[in-house]
Amino acid sequence: MGHKSSKGTVSISKYKDRIRLRWRHQSERYSLNLGAYLKNNLTHARKIAVQIEQDILNNQFDFSLLKYKGEPEKAKVLDKSIVALFEEWVSDYKQMDCEKHTNYNSTRNMMKKWGKIEEGNIQKKLSLETNAAVTYNRRLTILKSFVKWLVKKGIWNSNPLEDINPKKVKKVKEQKRVPFTEVEITSILEAFKNDTYTPKCSASKHSHYYPFIYFIFKTGVRNAEAIGLRVSSIDVKKKQIQIKEVLARSLKGTSAAMRIRKETKNGKERILPLTSDLLEVLKAVIEGKKEDDLVFQSYKKLAIDDNNFQKRIFKPILKHLNIEDRVLYACRHTFGSRCIDSGITPVMTAFLMGNNPETALRNYTHQINIPKELPKI
């Protein structure tokens, strides 16, 4: 038969590999879980048990039990919602902002939609999401890290997401990012330079953006890297271009007023050669500008809105040239593929593009010029 502890005495037992304290006070039964059943934790549990017994004896018992779960600071933390804790974690530990960074913003909004989130239901709530595999995996990674922090803080006892595997992603070739051929590149650049398809009634000429599109084709930089490039990043004497920051889209839009300046996508800085042809193109757009001025500007001397540029200029030009529809980012893929195709190693291609070699091999080995023969046997 089980043995009942006398009133006011706290028993320490093992329950599902965790430490459990149990006691009775004023005809009520209380129970408190205090982590894994380990030697160090048992020492802490005995101190808590003594504290509870003394408080009962001195009429200072905390009926909320918060006093025995941890410090007063922890009691305050326990009063916060999981979404509020997520925002705190993103801000203080990930050094990000849920109002600015897309992945954390979308994950936070998903959690808001879930309602009350607990250790016992977060796995089911996530499994009911119908996002694409890539989106699901991205949010799973974020939540795993967040819940790990909750456990470390003692807010949750375990991480129910720890053993969940990411969904398999079926790699589908993005037709709108297929590289341009040499002939297509030449046709596009000539159309920009010569205002071939600039509407007669248009106040802005396509040739204004010729240096911008030439630069992207020539260097393979990301759209936001070209848009955010400052005059100070172009060293004419050393014949170098430094790529160290971007003027990125924000959650509020792609216009100049909505963009935010930050480091490159993966935090890498890189140096690109300022070739003679590139210098010739850039001279006109940097002449007379201050060091902090943008190299490439819209017709209204603002940061270029790549979304509008693609819809109103780039796409119509491709249509006039009977070139299959592509996004502006295809210019970057074109650069990567041309590098690999011309014999530049994946390592050097990755450096020039600010990627790792695996990414260069996976995304840019389109091989524009397919060989006519195979190796002889």
N, C-alpha and C positions, 0 to 999 in steps of 0.2 A: 504493500500500500504506500501511496505517496505521503511524504511528510510535509505538513503545513508549517510555515515559518510563523513565529509568534508575531503579534502586532508590532509594527515599527521596526522589524528586522528585515533587512534586504538580503534576498538570496541571489546568488550568482550562478547561472547555469549556461549550458551550451545548447543553442537552438538553431538548427540549419547552418552549422559551422560559424555561428555568430554568438557574441556575448549578449546574454539577456539578464537584466535585473528585474526582479519581481518583489513586490511588497504590498502590505495592506495598511491603510490609514483611514480612520474615521469610516469604517465599514465599506470602504471602496478598495478595489484591487487595481494596482498600477503595474505597468510593464514598460521597460525602456531597453531598446537595442543600442549597443555601443560598439559596433564594428566587428571585424573578424576575430575569431577565437584564437588569439595569439598571445604570447607571453607578455609583450610590452603593453598590449591592450588590456590584459587582465590586471596588470598593476594599476593602470588608470581606472579601470572599472571598480577596483576595491576602494580607491580614494573617493569615487563618486558615491559608492554604497555607504561609506562612513559619513560623507557629507549629508546624504539624505537622512540617515538615522539621527544625526545630530540636529538637523533642522526640525525633524518631527518632535524630538525631545524638547527643543527650545521654542516650539510653536512658530517656527520660521519656514515651514514647508512651502515650497513653490508649487502650487497646484497646476500651473501651466507646464511644468517640467523643463522649461527653457533654461533655467539655471543649471540643470544637470546635463543638458545636451551640449553645453559649451559655454564660451564667453558671451558677455552681453552683446558684443559685436555680431556674433553668430546669430543670436536671437533676432537682431535687426535684419540680418540677411534672410532668415527664414520667412520673414514677413513679406518679402518682395515676391512678385510674380516671376515665373520662369522667363517670360519675355523680357522683363526689366533686367533680370540677371544676365540674359543673353546680350542685351544692349551694353551693359556694364562690362562684360567679358570682351566684346568686340572693341569697345573704346579703350579700356585700360590695359588689356593684355595683348590684343591683336593689333593695336594702334591703327584701327580703321574707324570708319564712320558709317553707321547704317543708313544715314541720309545721303551718302555720296557713293558708296561702293555697292555695285549691283548685286553681287552674289550674297553679301550679308543682308542687304535690304530685302531681297526676295525671300531669303530664308526666314528672316524676322517676320515678314508679312504672312508667310505660310503658317508660322507658329501662332500668330495672332488669330488666324482663321480657325485654328484647332480648338480654341477655348482653353479650358483648364488642362494643363500638362503635368503629368505625374510620372514617376519612375516606372509605374506599372502599365502606362498606356502609350508612351511615346513611340514605342516600336510599332504598335498597331496603327497609330495615326500616320506615321511615315509610310507604312506599307500600303495604305489606302490612297496615297498620292498617285496620280496618273501622268506625271511628267515624263518627258522623254528620258531615256536611260542616262544621257550625258548630264542633264539637269538634276536628275535623282541622285546620281553618284556625287555630283558636286556638293549638293546639300547634305548628303549622308556624311561626307568627309568633314564638313563644317560642324555638323551636330555631334559627331563622334568626339571631336576635339573639345567641344563645349561641354558635353556631359562628363567627359574625363575630368574637366576642371571642376564641375559640380561635385564629383566624387572626392577629388583632392581637397575641396573646401569642406567636406563633410556634410554637404547639403543633401546629397543622395548617397545611398549605400553602395550602389553598383552601377555599371554602365551597360544598360540593356542593348545598346547599339554596337558594342565592341565586336561581336562575332558575326555581324551582318555583312555579307559580301556585296560588293557593288554589282549592278546589273551589267550584263554583257552588252557592249556597244557594237552594233553592226556598222562597219565602216562603209559609208556611201560616198562615192565620188561627187564632190560639189561641182556641178557643171558650170556654175557662175564664177568659179575660181580657176577654171582651166586656163593654163598659160596661153598667152598670145604668141603667134608665130612671128618670125622676123618681118615678114611682109606686112602683117597686121600692125605691128609696132610702128613701122615706117609710115603706113597710111594714116594711123591715128595722129602721130606727131605732125605730119604735114597738114592734116586737116585743122589742127589747133593753130599751128604757126601761120597758115595762110588764110585763116578765117573762112575756110571753104564753105562751112555750113552755118555760119553766124547769121541769124535772121536779120534782114535789112532794117527792121524796125527796132532791133535790140539796142539798148543803150550801152551794153557791155559786150565787148568783143571776146571771142574765144581765145584769141592770141594773148590776151592778158594772162591767161592761165597756162600758157605754153611752158614757162620755166618750171611751174609746179608739177605738171604731168611728166615733163622730161626728167625732173629730179627723181620722181618716184620710180619711173621705169629704169633709170640709170643706177639708183642706189638700192632699191628694194626695201626702203624704210616703210614702217607702218604709217598709215594715214595720219594718225595723231602726232607722230614724230615729225613728219614733214610740216604739218600745220603749226606745230609749236616751235619749229626751228627759229632760233634767234641769230641775228647778225654776228654776235659775239662767238657763236659756235663755228664760224667759218674762218679759218686761219689761212689767209692768202699766201703769207710768207712761207709757212711750213707745208702748204698745199694739203691741208687736212680739214676734215669736217668732223666735229665731235657730236655724237648722238647721245645725249644724257638725260633728256626730259621730254615730256609730251604735253600737249594741250588737249586733254581728253574730253570726250563727251561726258555729261553728267546725267543723273537720273531725270533731270528736268528738260533735257534737250540737247541738240547739236549746234545751236547757234553760238555766235561768239560770246554773248553775254552769259550763256549757261555752261561754258567750258571751264574746266579746272586744270591748273598746272600741277603736274606731279612727276615722279620718276618714271622711267620706261616700264613697260609691262612686267618684266621680270627683274627690274632693278639693275640691269646690266648697262654699263656705259661702253661705248665702242668708238673707234676712230676709223673713218672711211677716207680713202684717197680723193683729193680734189683734182680730178683729171682736167686736162686742158680744155676739152669740149664742155665739161661741166662748169668750169670757171667762166668760160665765154658766155654761157647761158645765164649764169648767176650775176655777172657784173652789173647788168642793167637793173636788177631788182634790189641790190644791196647798196648801190651808189647813193650817197647822201643820207643814209639812214644811221640812226644811233645804234649802239651795241645791243640794247635791249629790244629794239624793234623786231617785229616778225619779218622773216625773209620773204615769205609768201603771204599776200594779203588779198582780200576780196576787192571787188571794184570800188567798194565804199571804204577801203582801207581798214577793214576789220579782219579778224581771223576767218579763214575759209571754213564754211560749213560743208563738210564733205558729203553730207546727206543731200543737200540741195545741189551741190556740184554734180553729183552722180545722176540725179533725176533730170536736171535741167540742161546739162551740158554733155557729160560723158555718155550717157545712155543714148541721147539723140544722135550723137556723132557715130556711135557704133551702128545704129540703125541705118543711117545714111550710107555707111560703108558696107552694109550687108554682112557685118560681123556678128556672130552669135552673141547674144546678150551676156554681159559679165558685170560683176561688181568691181569697184575701183581696186579692191584688195587683190584682184587677179594680177595686177601689175607687180605686186610683191612676189606672188607665186611664179610669175614669169621670170623675174630676176633670179630666184632660187634655182629654178629649172635650168636656166641658161648657164648659171655658174657650174652646176653639176655636169651639164651637157658639154661645156667647153673644157672640162678636165680639172676644174678647181676642186680640191678635196672637200668632202663633207664637213671636215673640221673647220677649214677656212671659210666655207660657205656659211656655216653656222655662226662663226665669229662676225662675218660681215653683216649678217641679218639679226644678230642678237639672240640667237637660239642655241640649243645644244645640238650636237651632231646627230643624235637619234631623230630629232624633229626634222632636221634637214633631209635625212635619208627617207623618212616616212612621208613627208609632204611635198618634196620638191624634185623627186626623181621621176618626173613625168617623161623625160627624154623627148624633147621637141623634135629632134632629128633622129628618127629611128634608123639604125644601121641597115644597109641593104644586104649584108651577109652576116653569117654567124661564124664563130671560130671553127677552124678546120679540125677534123679529128685525124 
